[in-house]
Structures are given as structure tokens and as C-alpha cells.
Amino acid sequence: MKQCIFTLLCILTLQVSNAQTDLQSTPDMMKEAEVERKAVIKKVEKEKRKAAKIEKDLKKKAQKKKQAERLDQDIKAKEKAIAKNERKIIAIQDKLGKGTLKGKLSPVDIEKMKAKMEKLKTTITKDKIKLEKLNSNK
């Protein structure tokens, strides 16, 4: 975009300079050419500002899109972590049930499994709270 504007400026300045050399230089024509050149410069500067504004808007849109994608990834990761911890709790409950039926678990092992289940449950609740916050930001 900047190169396009620059080339337009160059072309316009060449045309103005060619027009000046073709015609006989008189003070009125010089003043007129100066006014035209200033007008062209103003137009080019205005175009540059517009291009910069458009570029800035595009960057903002890209950043918002990136943040939305990141938020979606975070939500999916939290959901996956919650599901994984729930599967772990179910597996521990199965081991605990089978072990108590067979009588192969010691009381210490039972307490360790229960403590592990409680820890997983607390992490699940924390993750659910974080998930709710992420969904509210969406």
C-alpha cells in the first residue's frame, strides 16, 4: 500500500515537472504549479493516513480473532481435564470396590485411594469454576 502511494506521488511529481518544462516559466504558472503540487502532497498524505488506519484496524481484528481462538482452546483444554479427572475417579472407585470385595487392600491403601479421589474432586471443582469464567468471557 505504501509503495503504491509512493509510486503515485512520483508519477504525479513527474507529470507536474514535465508540465512545467513544457510550458514557458512565468511567475503565475510557477505559483499555480506550486499550489497543485501542495494539493497532490496533501492528497498523498491523506491516503497514507487512511492506509495506516486500515492497517491498524486489520491488526486489531487479527488480534481479536487470535484471542477468540485462544479462548476456545482454553475452554476445550479445561473440559478435557475435567473429563480426564472424572475418568480417574471412576477408575479409583472401581479399584477400591474390587479390592475391598477381595479383601486385598490394607486400610492404609484405602485411605490413600480416598484421599486421591478427594484431591481429584477438588481439582474438578476448581476447573469447573475456571471453565465458567472462561465461558463468561466468551
Backbone as CSV, one residue per row, in Angstrom:
resi,resn,N_x,N_y,N_z,CA_x,CA_y,CA_z,C_x,C_y,C_z
1,MET,0.825,-1.180,0.000,0.000,0.000,0.000,0.876,1.253,0.000
2,LYS,1.927,1.221,0.812,2.823,2.369,0.886,3.571,2.549,-0.437
3,GLN,3.953,1.433,-1.051,4.661,1.508,-2.317,3.759,2.080,-3.407
4,CYS,2.501,1.698,-3.360,1.530,2.194,-4.339,1.378,3.707,-4.194
5,ILE,1.256,4.163,-2.995,1.115,5.596,-2.735,2.388,6.326,-3.177
6,PHE,3.527,5.743,-2.862,4.798,6.352,-3.245,4.916,6.471,-4.759
7,THR,4.530,5.423,-5.484,4.609,5.470,-6.941,3.648,6.516,-7.502
8,LEU,2.458,6.614,-6.908,1.521,7.647,-7.350,2.116,9.037,-7.153
9,LEU,2.742,9.240,-6.030,3.376,10.526,-5.740,4.469,10.816,-6.760
10,CYS,5.291,9.816,-7.044,6.366,10.000,-8.019,5.819,10.342,-9.398
11,ILE,4.776,9.623,-9.806,4.186,9.857,-11.132,3.615,11.264,-11.215
12,LEU,2.913,11.652,-10.164,2.322,12.989,-10.160,3.388,14.076,-10.168
13,THR,4.448,13.884,-9.413,5.507,14.889,-9.397,6.210,14.964,-10.753
14,LEU,6.384,13.813,-11.409,6.998,13.823,-12.742,6.114,14.539,-13.745
15,GLN,4.806,14.300,-13.656,3.894,14.965,-14.575,3.901,16.473,-14.361
16,VAL,3.907,16.853,-13.080,3.938,18.282,-12.780,5.248,18.892,-13.286
17,SER,6.352,18.189,-13.066,7.642,18.734,-13.522,7.724,18.781,-15.053
18,ASN,7.166,17.761,-15.720,7.157,17.760,-17.189,6.290,18.901,-17.723
19,ALA,5.187,19.115,-17.062,4.305,20.195,-17.494,5.001,21.537,-17.326
20,GLN,5.789,21.655,-16.285,6.496,22.914,-16.046,7.560,23.148,-17.107
21,THR,8.260,22.096,-17.515,9.328,22.279,-18.502,8.758,22.523,-19.900
22,ASP,7.589,21.951,-20.182,6.996,22.133,-21.496,6.522,23.578,-21.700
23,LEU,5.958,24.119,-20.689,5.452,25.478,-20.788,6.538,26.471,-20.426
24,GLN,6.350,27.656,-20.876,7.308,28.693,-20.510,7.059,29.063,-19.058
25,SER,8.123,29.217,-18.329,8.016,29.522,-16.911,7.666,30.994,-16.735
26,THR,6.537,31.193,-16.152,6.129,32.540,-15.780,5.788,32.509,-14.305
27,PRO,5.823,33.628,-13.656,5.546,33.646,-12.213,4.160,33.103,-11.868
28,ASP,3.158,33.372,-12.685,1.810,32.866,-12.399,1.766,31.347,-12.521
29,MET,2.419,30.844,-13.534,2.431,29.386,-13.719,3.213,28.699,-12.610
30,MET,4.238,29.338,-12.142,5.030,28.770,-11.050,4.181,28.668,-9.785
31,LYS,3.450,29.728,-9.520,2.589,29.731,-8.336,1.509,28.668,-8.463
32,GLU,0.960,28.567,-9.656,-0.089,27.584,-9.905,0.437,26.158,-9.740
33,ALA,1.613,25.913,-10.259,2.228,24.590,-10.146,2.537,24.271,-8.685
34,GLU,2.978,25.274,-7.945,3.261,25.080,-6.512,1.990,24.706,-5.750
35,VAL,0.901,25.390,-6.092,-0.383,25.090,-5.437,-0.818,23.673,-5.780
36,GLU,-0.680,23.288,-7.033,-1.058,21.934,-7.452,-0.197,20.886,-6.751
37,ARG,1.072,21.164,-6.647,1.979,20.220,-6.001,1.624,20.055,-4.521
38,LYS,1.304,21.153,-3.870,0.894,21.080,-2.468,-0.400,20.292,-2.314
39,ALA,-1.313,20.476,-3.251,-2.577,19.737,-3.205,-2.327,18.240,-3.366
40,VAL,-1.431,17.907,-4.283,-1.093,16.495,-4.504,-0.443,15.912,-3.254
41,ILE,0.436,16.673,-2.633,1.109,16.193,-1.414,0.090,15.971,-0.301
42,LYS,-0.865,16.877,-0.178,-1.909,16.721,0.840,-2.734,15.462,0.591
43,LYS,-3.071,15.250,-0.692,-3.851,14.053,-1.022,-3.080,12.782,-0.681
44,VAL,-1.810,12.770,-1.001,-0.977,11.594,-0.730,-0.875,11.357,0.778
45,GLU,-0.694,12.435,1.540,-0.613,12.280,2.993,-1.928,11.771,3.569
46,LYS,-3.018,12.255,3.015,-4.336,11.783,3.459,-4.499,10.298,3.146
47,GLU,-4.054,9.886,1.985,-4.112,8.469,1.604,-3.250,7.619,2.545
48,LYS,-2.084,8.143,2.922,-1.211,7.415,3.850,-1.896,7.231,5.192
49,ARG,-2.550,8.289,5.665,-3.241,8.182,6.960,-4.380,7.167,6.886
50,LYS,-5.110,7.184,5.779,-6.184,6.210,5.602,-5.634,4.786,5.574
51,ALA,-4.533,4.608,4.860,-3.919,3.279,4.777,-3.432,2.819,6.144
52,ALA,-2.855,3.740,6.913,-2.380,3.385,8.256,-3.548,3.016,9.153
53,LYS,-4.643,3.731,9.031,-5.831,3.435,9.843,-6.406,2.071,9.481
54,ILE,-6.477,1.785,8.204,-6.978,0.484,7.756,-6.080,-0.634,8.253
55,GLU,-4.782,-0.420,8.161,-3.823,-1.427,8.628,-3.971,-1.665,10.137
56,LYS,-4.168,-0.594,10.881,-4.349,-0.703,12.331,-5.625,-1.486,12.651
57,ASP,-6.703,-1.204,11.918,-7.953,-1.934,12.130,-7.794,-3.419,11.821
58,LEU,-7.048,-3.716,10.757,-6.822,-5.119,10.411,-6.033,-5.835,11.503
59,LYS,-5.046,-5.145,12.071,-4.268,-5.741,13.153,-5.145,-6.007,14.363
60,LYS,-6.037,-5.073,14.682,-6.935,-5.255,15.827,-7.855,-6.456,15.595
61,LYS,-8.381,-6.576,14.382,-9.263,-7.700,14.070,-8.516,-9.024,14.169
62,ALA,-7.294,-9.040,13.685,-6.496,-10.264,13.763,-6.199,-10.622,15.214
63,GLN,-5.917,-9.613,16.031,-5.641,-9.866,17.444,-6.887,-10.386,18.154
64,LYS,-8.045,-9.816,17.851,-9.284,-10.299,18.463,-9.571,-11.739,18.040
65,LYS,-9.313,-12.047,16.786,-9.527,-13.404,16.291,-8.597,-14.379,17.008
66,LYS,-7.362,-13.960,17.189,-6.377,-14.794,17.873,-6.792,-15.043,19.322
67,GLN,-7.287,-13.995,19.993,-7.735,-14.144,21.374,-8.934,-15.079,21.457
68,ALA,-9.852,-14.985,20.490,-11.016,-15.862,20.485,-10.589,-17.318,20.293
69,GLU,-9.635,-17.539,19.401,-9.132,-18.899,19.188,-8.453,-19.427,20.446
70,ARG,-7.692,-18.584,21.101,-7.012,-18.976,22.343,-8.027,-19.315,23.430
71,LEU,-9.095,-18.524,23.505,-10.144,-18.780,24.487,-10.817,-20.115,24.215
72,ASP,-11.092,-20.399,22.942,-11.690,-21.690,22.585,-10.770,-22.849,22.958
73,GLN,-9.477,-22.671,22.710,-8.519,-23.717,23.073,-8.489,-23.935,24.584
74,ASP,-8.519,-22.846,25.342,-8.505,-22.960,26.800,-9.753,-23.672,27.306
75,ILE,-10.898,-23.350,26.720,-12.151,-23.997,27.125,-12.090,-25.495,26.834
76,LYS,-11.625,-25.845,25.654,-11.522,-27.270,25.302,-10.549,-27.991,26.228
77,ALA,-9.452,-27.340,26.572,-8.461,-27.957,27.459,-9.051,-28.197,28.845
78,LYS,-9.803,-27.225,29.367,-10.424,-27.395,30.696,-11.453,-28.507,30.672
79,GLU,-12.263,-28.564,29.622,-13.258,-29.638,29.507,-12.567,-30.994,29.455
80,LYS,-11.482,-31.069,28.720,-10.731,-32.316,28.604,-10.138,-32.715,29.946
81,ALA,-9.595,-31.735,30.694,-9.014,-32.025,32.008,-10.073,-32.509,32.985
82,ILE,-11.248,-31.898,32.936,-12.340,-32.320,33.816,-12.749,-33.753,33.503
83,ALA,-12.906,-34.062,32.217,-13.299,-35.415,31.817,-12.239,-36.436,32.234
84,LYS,-10.969,-36.074,32.077,-9.874,-36.981,32.437,-9.885,-37.268,33.939
85,ASN,-10.064,-36.224,34.752,-10.099,-36.427,36.201,-11.316,-37.241,36.630
86,GLU,-12.446,-37.036,35.960,-13.628,-37.848,36.270,-13.383,-39.315,35.938
87,ARG,-12.695,-39.581,34.836,-12.361,-40.971,34.495,-11.424,-41.574,35.541
88,LYS,-10.479,-40.758,36.027,-9.564,-41.245,37.067,-10.320,-41.596,38.341
89,ILE,-11.288,-40.773,38.706,-12.081,-41.047,39.915,-12.844,-42.355,39.763
90,ILE,-13.433,-42.546,38.596,-14.179,-43.787,38.350,-13.250,-44.995,38.437
91,ALA,-12.044,-44.873,37.871,-11.087,-45.982,37.916,-10.671,-46.282,39.360
92,ILE,-10.439,-45.240,40.144,-10.056,-45.450,41.544,-11.198,-46.086,42.324
93,GLN,-12.428,-45.656,42.037,-13.587,-46.254,42.708,-13.721,-47.733,42.359
94,ASP,-13.460,-48.061,41.100,-13.510,-49.472,40.693,-12.449,-50.291,41.427
95,LYS,-11.217,-49.761,41.483,-10.150,-50.468,42.196,-10.492,-50.632,43.662
96,LEU,-11.036,-49.597,44.245,-11.389,-49.628,45.655,-12.498,-50.649,45.911
97,GLY,-13.492,-50.678,45.039,-14.584,-51.640,45.185,-14.110,-53.075,45.022
98,LYS,-13.307,-53.321,44.014,-12.795,-54.673,43.775,-11.856,-55.105,44.893
99,GLY,-11.009,-54.177,45.323,-10.052,-54.508,46.383,-10.734,-54.813,47.702
100,THR,-11.781,-54.098,48.033,-12.482,-54.365,49.294,-13.264,-55.670,49.213
101,LEU,-13.815,-55.986,48.035,-14.533,-57.258,47.887,-13.591,-58.445,48.050
102,LYS,-12.416,-58.344,47.465,-11.457,-59.431,47.560,-10.713,-59.425,48.885
103,GLY,-10.712,-58.259,49.543,-10.016,-58.150,50.815,-8.521,-58.019,50.670
104,LYS,-8.058,-57.523,49.546,-6.623,-57.421,49.304,-6.061,-56.050,49.673
105,LEU,-6.923,-55.078,49.964,-6.446,-53.722,50.271,-6.287,-53.543,51.773
106,SER,-5.197,-52.925,52.131,-4.980,-52.613,53.542,-5.707,-51.298,53.858
107,PRO,-5.942,-51.002,55.126,-6.610,-49.744,55.476,-5.821,-48.514,55.006
108,VAL,-4.510,-48.625,54.974,-3.687,-47.508,54.501,-3.937,-47.272,53.011
109,ASP,-3.999,-48.360,52.229,-4.264,-48.237,50.800,-5.645,-47.627,50.548
110,ILE,-6.603,-48.033,51.340,-7.963,-47.495,51.198,-7.954,-45.992,51.460
111,GLU,-7.271,-45.567,52.487,-7.201,-44.139,52.830,-6.487,-43.348,51.733
112,LYS,-5.409,-43.938,51.171,-4.691,-43.269,50.093,-5.598,-43.068,48.881
113,MET,-6.367,-44.104,48.544,-7.271,-44.009,47.397,-8.364,-42.975,47.646
114,LYS,-8.890,-42.962,48.851,-9.926,-41.973,49.168,-9.356,-40.553,49.133
115,ALA,-8.145,-40.392,49.636,-7.511,-39.075,49.608,-7.261,-38.628,48.163
116,LYS,-6.853,-39.567,47.337,-6.602,-39.252,45.933,-7.899,-38.845,45.232
117,MET,-8.982,-39.551,45.557,-10.283,-39.209,44.973,-10.725,-37.812,45.417
118,GLU,-10.525,-37.496,46.675,-10.905,-36.173,47.181,-10.087,-35.070,46.497
119,LYS,-8.814,-35.343,46.316,-7.955,-34.373,45.648,-8.422,-34.153,44.212
120,LEU,-8.758,-35.227,43.518,-9.255,-35.111,42.153,-10.579,-34.353,42.106
121,LYS,-11.439,-34.607,43.101,-12.721,-33.899,43.138,-12.516,-32.398,43.335
122,THR,-11.552,-32.021,44.176,-11.301,-30.590,44.367,-10.735,-29.950,43.103
123,THR,-9.876,-30.693,42.396,-9.345,-30.134,41.143,-10.459,-29.999,40.099
124,ILE,-11.394,-30.941,40.116,-12.522,-30.857,39.182,-13.362,-29.621,39.485
125,THR,-13.636,-29.381,40.761,-14.439,-28.197,41.098,-13.711,-26.905,40.719
126,LYS,-12.404,-26.861,40.951,-11.627,-25.677,40.562,-11.653,-25.479,39.045
127,ASP,-11.488,-26.580,38.321,-11.518,-26.492,36.862,-12.888,-26.059,36.358
128,LYS,-13.950,-26.522,37.017,-15.299,-26.109,36.605,-15.500,-24.615,36.838
129,ILE,-14.969,-24.105,37.932,-15.067,-22.665,38.193,-14.311,-21.879,37.117
130,LYS,-13.105,-22.361,36.794,-12.317,-21.693,35.751,-13.035,-21.769,34.398
131,LEU,-13.682,-22.911,34.140,-14.412,-23.089,32.887,-15.579,-22.105,32.811
132,GLU,-16.268,-21.919,33.925,-17.374,-20.958,33.941,-16.866,-19.541,33.657
133,LYS,-15.719,-19.195,34.214,-15.138,-17.876,33.957,-14.761,-17.731,32.491
134,LEU,-14.194,-18.783,31.923,-13.827,-18.719,30.514,-15.062,-18.589,29.623
135,ASN,-16.122,-19.322,29.971,-17.344,-19.241,29.187,-18.007,-17.873,29.327
136,SER,-17.867,-17.261,30.496,-18.446,-15.936,30.664,-17.691,-14.886,29.856
137,ASN,-16.392,-15.108,29.624,-15.595,-14.189,28.802,-15.905,-14.326,27.322
138,LYS,-16.454,-15.459,26.955,-16.769,-15.727,25.556,-17.889,-14.828,25.155
